[in-house]
Amino acid sequence: MSTLELETRAGSVRFRVRVKPRASKSRILGVRDGALEVAIAAPPVDGAANAELVRLLALTVGRGKSAIEIVSGEGSRSKLVAITSLTPAELAAKLNP
């Protein structure tokens, strides 16, 4: 396991996410190569996997879905995600309780 690489920019915390769609259950798998690995129980069709990723992250970090943005990689398994109103320390604590 490696450490999640976090970047603070414009009032948000940014980090890389590696998505594994069509899983049996949506869950956070851990950190690998500086990116958060997430299993998503939705197919990568019509934005369903992206919507499920945002829902899972919002639930995990205790913020509304509007606080989470997929900055880049909407059509890819590798994404850059930004979460507003959260410090890097708070994010690390929520992801590693």
C-alpha positions as CSV (number, residue, x, y, z in Angstrom):
1,M,0.0,0.0,0.0
2,S,1.1,3.5,-0.8
3,T,0.0,6.9,0.4
4,L,-2.8,8.8,-1.3
5,E,-1.3,11.8,-3.1
6,L,-3.3,14.9,-2.3
7,E,-3.1,18.4,-3.8
8,T,-4.8,21.5,-2.5
9,R,-6.0,24.0,-5.1
10,A,-8.6,26.8,-5.1
11,G,-10.3,25.7,-1.8
12,S,-10.5,22.0,-2.7
13,V,-8.5,18.8,-2.2
14,R,-7.6,16.9,-5.4
15,F,-6.6,13.3,-5.8
16,R,-6.4,10.6,-8.4
17,V,-9.0,7.8,-8.4
18,R,-8.7,4.5,-10.3
19,V,-12.2,3.1,-10.9
20,K,-13.1,-0.6,-11.4
21,P,-16.7,-0.6,-12.8
22,R,-19.2,-3.5,-12.7
23,A,-18.2,-4.7,-9.3
24,S,-20.6,-6.6,-7.1
25,K,-20.6,-3.8,-4.5
26,S,-19.4,-0.2,-4.5
27,R,-16.6,0.2,-2.0
28,I,-13.2,1.8,-1.5
29,L,-10.5,-0.8,-2.0
30,G,-7.5,1.2,-0.8
31,V,-4.6,3.2,-2.2
32,R,-2.3,2.0,-4.9
33,D,0.5,3.9,-6.7
34,G,-0.8,7.2,-5.0
35,A,-4.3,6.8,-6.3
36,L,-7.5,5.8,-4.5
37,E,-8.8,2.5,-5.9
38,V,-12.6,2.3,-5.9
39,A,-14.9,-0.6,-7.0
40,I,-18.1,0.7,-8.5
41,A,-21.3,-1.4,-8.9
42,A,-22.4,0.4,-12.0
43,P,-21.5,-0.1,-15.7
44,P,-19.4,2.6,-17.5
45,V,-22.5,3.6,-19.6
46,D,-24.1,7.0,-19.8
47,G,-22.2,8.3,-16.8
48,A,-23.6,5.7,-14.4
49,A,-20.2,4.8,-13.0
50,N,-19.3,8.5,-12.5
51,A,-22.6,9.2,-10.7
52,E,-22.0,6.1,-8.5
53,L,-18.4,7.3,-7.8
54,V,-19.6,10.7,-6.7
55,R,-22.4,9.1,-4.5
56,L,-19.9,6.8,-2.8
57,L,-17.3,9.5,-2.2
58,A,-20.0,11.9,-0.8
59,L,-21.3,9.2,1.6
60,T,-17.7,8.3,2.6
61,V,-16.5,11.8,3.4
62,G,-19.8,13.1,4.7
63,R,-20.3,15.9,2.1
64,G,-23.0,16.5,-0.4
65,K,-22.6,15.4,-4.0
66,S,-22.3,19.0,-5.1
67,A,-19.0,19.2,-3.2
68,I,-17.5,16.5,-5.4
69,E,-16.3,17.1,-8.9
70,I,-14.7,14.9,-11.5
71,V,-12.1,17.3,-12.8
72,S,-10.8,15.1,-15.6
73,G,-11.1,11.5,-16.8
74,E,-14.9,11.3,-17.1
75,G,-14.5,8.7,-19.9
76,S,-11.6,6.9,-18.3
77,R,-10.9,4.6,-15.4
78,S,-8.3,7.0,-14.1
79,K,-9.9,10.2,-12.8
80,L,-8.9,13.4,-11.0
81,V,-11.4,14.2,-8.3
82,A,-11.8,17.5,-6.3
83,I,-13.7,17.8,-3.1
84,T,-14.5,21.2,-1.7
85,S,-14.9,22.3,2.0
86,L,-12.5,19.6,3.2
87,T,-8.9,19.7,4.3
88,P,-6.3,17.1,3.3
89,A,-6.1,15.9,6.9
90,E,-10.0,15.5,7.1
91,L,-10.0,13.6,3.9
92,A,-7.2,11.2,5.0
93,A,-9.1,10.6,8.3
94,K,-12.4,9.8,6.4
95,L,-10.7,7.5,4.0
96,N,-8.6,5.7,6.7
97,P,-10.7,5.6,9.8
